[in-house]
Amino acid sequence: MVGDSGASPVEVLAAYEWTRAGRCFRCGGSARRLALVATVSVPRLGATYELAMCGGCVLAEEEQLERRAEARQATYRPGGIGPAARGR
């Protein structure tokens, strides 16, 4: 379980789209699969960067989201990081 919500790690990770291999922007580790969590544009440089996280970091962030939801007495639903959350 990620927290007290009853959501298993498998359920939490299933809320994300997993893409290419690369480096996690949160922990810096290499991973075979990453979840895109943000796109950052830097117009001055004419550049766009994709920020992606590994499974362990996604679970850690989701646990924090769950704790914040509980503190607000709100309902927690997995998939609250980045583009996955926009469709809610």
Residue pairs with C-beta under 8 A, 6 or more apart in sequence:
1 7
1 8
1 9
2 8
2 9
2 12
2 59
2 62
2 63
2 66
2 78
3 63
3 66
3 67
3 70
3 76
4 66
4 70
5 66
5 76
7 66
7 76
7 78
9 59
11 78
12 58
12 59
12 62
12 78
12 79
13 55
13 58
13 59
14 78
15 77
15 78
15 79
15 84
16 35
16 58
16 79
16 81
16 84
17 35
17 36
17 83
17 84
18 33
18 34
18 35
19 33
19 34
19 35
19 36
19 52
20 33
20 34
21 30
21 31
21 32
21 33
21 34
22 30
22 31
22 34
22 52
23 29
23 30
23 31
24 30
24 31
24 34
24 52
24 53
24 54
24 57
25 37
25 51
25 52
25 53
26 53
26 54
26 57
26 60
26 61
27 54
27 56
27 57
29 54
31 54
31 55
33 54
33 55
34 52
34 53
34 54
35 52
35 53
35 55
35 58
35 81
35 82
35 84
36 50
36 51
36 52
36 82
36 83
37 51
37 52
37 53
37 58
37 81
37 82
37 83
38 50
38 51
38 82
38 83
39 48
39 49
39 50
39 51
40 48
40 49
40 51
41 47
41 48
41 49
42 48
42 49
51 82
53 61
53 81
58 81
61 81
62 78
62 80
62 81
65 76
65 80
65 81
66 76
69 75
69 76
70 76
77 88
79 85
79 88
80 88
